[in-house]
Amino acid sequence: MSDEKLTLKDMCARFNVTPRTLRHYEYIELLQPEKIGRARFYSPREMARLKLILRGKRFGFSLEEMRQWLLLYDHDPQNRKQTEIWVEMSSRQIAELESRQIELSETIEELRRLRQISLDSLEN
């Protein structure tokens, strides 16, 4: 990985996030940019962490779950514990998403049925 550092503005542009989002992630200790005066500089480590955070959000993990998981990396350079926790977290999340998928399919079918009843009533 290069030693490239991004400013707050560049980080926002690269990852399509707002400055407020990055400051919030810093506040809850998900990111730790280097600060020089009021300026923030994001290292490749912070860029990688943000990629993981954004992916975790897309998968439906809470920011606290992501924070806890990322903390493991700092304490386990071999990443074994982090990987074990990730497997557990992802298994739970897959089950949750599958449950929601079933519920959503049932809701769609009910809506289609009610829509059809309404269409039929308009034809009479």
C-alpha positions as semicolon CSV with decimal commas, in nm:
position;residue;x (nm);y (nm);z (nm)
1;M;0,000;0,000;0,000
2;S;0,131;0,345;-0,081
3;D;0,197;0,620;0,171
4;E;-0,066;0,840;0,004
5;K;-0,264;1,051;0,248
6;L;-0,596;1,210;0,164
7;T;-0,743;1,529;0,299
8;L;-1,096;1,532;0,439
9;K;-1,224;1,674;0,110
10;D;-1,041;1,411;-0,097
11;M;-1,162;1,132;0,130
12;C;-1,522;1,253;0,090
13;A;-1,486;1,261;-0,287
14;R;-1,319;0,920;-0,315
15;F;-1,571;0,739;-0,093
16;N;-1,879;0,949;-0,163
17;V;-1,937;1,040;0,202
18;T;-1,993;1,372;0,374
19;P;-1,746;1,550;0,603
20;R;-2,001;1,505;0,880
21;T;-1,992;1,128;0,827
22;L;-1,613;1,116;0,851
23;R;-1,613;1,333;1,163
24;H;-1,879;1,108;1,318
25;Y;-1,674;0,797;1,240
26;E;-1,377;0,967;1,403
27;Y;-1,588;1,063;1,707
28;I;-1,703;0,703;1,761
29;E;-1,346;0,581;1,708
30;L;-1,393;0,401;1,377
31;L;-1,134;0,624;1,210
32;Q;-0,826;0,797;1,347
33;P;-0,696;1,048;1,093
34;E;-0,373;1,232;1,150
35;K;-0,443;1,589;1,257
36;I;-0,224;1,884;1,179
37;G;-0,391;2,192;1,320
38;R;-0,751;2,167;1,208
39;A;-0,665;1,964;0,897
40;R;-0,723;1,589;0,888
41;F;-0,517;1,349;0,679
42;Y;-0,627;0,993;0,611
43;S;-0,364;0,724;0,566
44;P;-0,403;0,406;0,361
45;R;-0,499;0,232;0,688
46;E;-0,789;0,473;0,737
47;M;-0,893;0,432;0,375
48;A;-0,902;0,054;0,417
49;R;-1,101;0,089;0,739
50;L;-1,352;0,316;0,569
51;K;-1,395;0,062;0,288
52;L;-1,473;-0,203;0,550
53;I;-1,711;0,029;0,736
54;L;-1,905;0,115;0,421
55;R;-1,923;-0,249;0,319
56;G;-2,037;-0,345;0,669
57;K;-2,310;-0,082;0,655
58;R;-2,426;-0,218;0,320
59;F;-2,448;-0,563;0,476
60;G;-2,659;-0,421;0,760
61;F;-2,409;-0,422;1,045
62;S;-2,436;-0,150;1,305
63;L;-2,154;0,099;1,348
64;E;-2,095;-0,038;1,697
65;E;-2,057;-0,390;1,559
66;M;-1,807;-0,256;1,306
67;R;-1,619;-0,064;1,576
68;Q;-1,591;-0,373;1,796
69;W;-1,476;-0,584;1,504
70;L;-1,215;-0,330;1,392
71;L;-1,080;-0,305;1,747
72;L;-0,988;-0,672;1,730
73;Y;-0,746;-0,601;1,446
74;D;-0,541;-0,371;1,667
75;H;-0,506;-0,643;1,932
76;D;-0,455;-0,944;1,704
77;P;-0,211;-0,880;1,418
78;Q;-0,260;-1,240;1,297
79;N;-0,632;-1,162;1,251
80;R;-0,744;-1,504;1,377
81;K;-0,984;-1,370;1,641
82;Q;-1,109;-1,103;1,402
83;T;-1,180;-1,370;1,139
84;E;-1,361;-1,591;1,391
85;I;-1,578;-1,298;1,504
86;W;-1,642;-1,203;1,141
87;V;-1,767;-1,555;1,064
88;E;-2,004;-1,539;1,362
89;M;-2,127;-1,189;1,275
90;S;-2,177;-1,269;0,909
91;S;-2,364;-1,592;0,991
92;R;-2,607;-1,399;1,213
93;Q;-2,649;-1,128;0,953
94;I;-2,715;-1,377;0,674
95;A;-2,988;-1,538;0,887
96;E;-3,139;-1,194;0,956
97;L;-3,133;-1,094;0,589
98;E;-3,285;-1,426;0,483
99;S;-3,563;-1,377;0,739
100;R;-3,630;-1,027;0,607
101;Q;-3,627;-1,161;0,252
102;I;-3,900;-1,411;0,337
103;E;-4,103;-1,144;0,511
104;L;-4,062;-0,907;0,218
105;S;-4,169;-1,177;-0,030
106;E;-4,481;-1,244;0,175
107;T;-4,560;-0,872;0,190
108;I;-4,520;-0,836;-0,186
109;E;-4,751;-1,130;-0,249
110;E;-5,015;-0,988;-0,015
111;L;-4,992;-0,650;-0,184
112;R;-5,027;-0,811;-0,528
113;R;-5,333;-1,005;-0,409
114;L;-5,499;-0,691;-0,269
115;R;-5,412;-0,497;-0,584
116;Q;-5,571;-0,766;-0,797
117;I;-5,887;-0,760;-0,584
118;S;-5,905;-0,385;-0,640
119;L;-5,853;-0,422;-1,016
120;D;-6,123;-0,689;-1,029
121;S;-6,365;-0,463;-0,843
122;L;-6,307;-0,185;-1,095
123;E;-6,404;-0,415;-1,383
124;N;-6,746;-0,493;-1,224
